[in-house]
């Protein structure tokens, strides 16, 4: 790990000049007049995003209320409606702490590498290996997350068609074809509309806010208009029903927190835009705060509206519609047209969320490539001079998503196993940065604009590490008992297999792997608006 400060920038030694040759993704020595960013690399990406567009990206790709609605048929078994509500609240508490831990690291080290860069710095002499695993876990998580959100968008579209065509039987190839169309439309938008992305994300933010507001109102009002009974307070808040097969309701509750974690578990989302937003040291923590405040309140209010509006949970669980909200909206509105209208309000943010996931996934892979941590690193580290983005890394994300889509056609169980590993892989990447930060006494990082002072930082980091260690184990358990090949939780197998690949590649590449560099926040070599 190399540190660049004011003094060495003004009077570089021969060794420092030599080591600086790795600071540019294309192998060129950065021009001091051009400046470098906090990663130690030449600033190559345009800073097109601002606070508002970054918040739009956060709340759109965070997609809390839609993720909650889409997982309701799984979450219902972990305690019924009370389980869904309380497990979401519990998951939010812990992810608020994770978000705070990530916000202070992103403020201190505003780099597109995110946890990859932070783990390298916080782990000290073990930084190269720790950062390697953190970066790859995070990259794989976002690639799987991209496939997951595209599949949700495809399921929404197919369900909208099914609602309007009685007797239509959904086939896997229907979803696959729709999946491919969405995958490559969103990929092309990322490739050729780079400067329009901030505006697109602000539009997405509008759809998310307007969509959840309208959906809440409709689901709350229409049952009364149609003279339908609402769910009772007892059924929503007290009628605990453990249908998992586990004898312990407490364990069923903990296992059910996975559904809440899946909906809110993207605290590092906006951190990977650190090199595309001015003054990221303060802007990124603000965007994380906006993402989590909106996500919590919109998700909680939305849950209450749809749970009170459901007249028959059995019909929801036995519905032939691929996306659960189709039947929920049909019950709440009393019409197929009303269901399609609300599904459209959910589809538009999900579609734009797919665009945002491409942005994040491609930036993570690109930052690994520029530090020689990927196959064909020099090829994928390139920033296209015409489109001003990591063009080749974006295409790779599209190809990877397409491959996972092919798996969906062959086996929905296998596809679910891959995308289900997102939460475990992402939290592993978080703890790879936060645990060394805690064990080093929080001394290896220079505080940025946002910093948890005194003992509060130790308490928050300690709770986060304990939560991740415990729940990584819990989230590997089967979702219900008894278990067969179709209902088995393969997340631990997928995570272990991918981790073995990362380990094997470490032994192949460790000799040439560069790793991120630390640049002091007030160094003169920093590009304009780098902090």
Phi, psi and omega in degrees: 000126180256137177252132179247123179232186183299314186295312181292335178290323183277328183228069184291140176277172179299317180297319182293323177297320180294315183291334182290347180297342179270001185283342177259140182296338180258011175089001180273149177285126182297140175282125182302327180292327178285319177089161178244166174262185187293342177285349184090001179261157174300136179291110185249332182271148178281143179271075184276335184276152173235185182299315184295315180291328177292321174296322177299317177299317182297312184282335179282308181284337172295317165052042190297309188293326179288320178297321178297314180296322182289338183257009189294329181287340174273316184293334185298334182285340181269055175112002182073196179307318177299323178297317180301315184290308186290325178292325175295315180298317181295317179298322180298320181301311182290323180286337170298319180291320175298317180299320178296319179295320180287324181298319182288327176289321179292331178287323181281325182228076183284084182235147178296341177292336179058231185301330178301313180289316183297317180298324178296323182279312186292333184275001175060235184291344176264013188296322182300310182289320180295316178295323179302309181292318179301316181295314181290319176301316181293319179297313180297322179299315182288328175295319177290323177297322177299313179298322181296315183288328176292321178295322177297316179298319179295318179297324178296314181297314180296322179293323177300318178294318182295322180298323183272357180229092180302136179089353178292128180255118182286130176249157181298326182290334175300313180293320182298313180298316178297319178302313181296319180299313180294318180305312187273336172294313180292326177295314180297323177299317178294323183290317192245359181233041185303316183286344178270351184302318178302318179294319178299318181291327175292322174297319177299319177299320177298315180297321179296312182293311180294321182296315182288324179296312180294317181298318179297314180297314182296313181293334179276329187264318189298323177302323178292318179298321182271007179059039176260150179283141174276161172295148182280156176300323181296317182293329182275326189249341188231338187278075182288129181227104179273104181248023183275340186095347175280137183288334182269117177292330178296318179291323177299322178296312181297319179294325180290343177294344176300324180295319176293321180296323180295326184281330184246002191277047179232048185292340180267004186310304186279346183295335182279002173258017184301331181265010180232017179221137177293148176049056185295336181301326178257328185291317184294313176302324178295319180293322177297318178299313180299317180300315185280327176294311179295317182300319181292306185292320179293319180295317182293312180295322180295317178303314181298319183294317182284327180290322175289333184275347180283125180265337180214106177292328179299319179294326177293314182291329182262008183295145177274352178290139184291324182258119188304327183296340180300312179287322179298314179293325178297320177292317184293319183269337181079013180208153176291321180297320178296321178297315180296321179299315179289326177296325178296321178294335176274328183291316184301313175296325180293320177299313180291330174299323177299321177297315179296323179293326174299316180303309184294311183299318182292323179292322179296312181295321180298318180295326175293319182296320183290345174258016176063038181256004182235163170297146179052048187303315183298323180293313185278345179281353184293138170253118185296132183287338180270316183268347177059040177212167176285074189308312185290325177294324178294317178298319178301319178298321177296318179295316180299316179297322179295318178299317178295325176297323176296324176297323179300320179297318181287320183200115177293331177295317180294318178299315179298326179296319180292305184291336178291344179279356183305310185298317182292314180297318181293317180290329174298319179294325179294313183291334177295337177262322187280320181296313175299326177300318179289313184293333179275007181072020179059031184262344186277358183238130175279124184304144176255205182299319177250127181209131177278109188276155174064214185288340182301321179296319179295319181295312181296312179298322180295315178296319180299313181295319179297316179300312184296316181299315182291314189279341172297322177291313182298320183289354176269352180286153175302148183290333181204165177239151353289168186249139169229184185298330182278328184261359179295145175270109184265010184300320181293323179294314180296315180297315179296317179296316178294324179293324176295322175298315180298319179296314180298318181291333175299316180292331178286319192254354189299335180290328182253353180295130184270306183087156180294161176243154180259126177246125179301137190299335181256018181293143182289342182284348183294139178291163179301136177067015183291337178235000000 
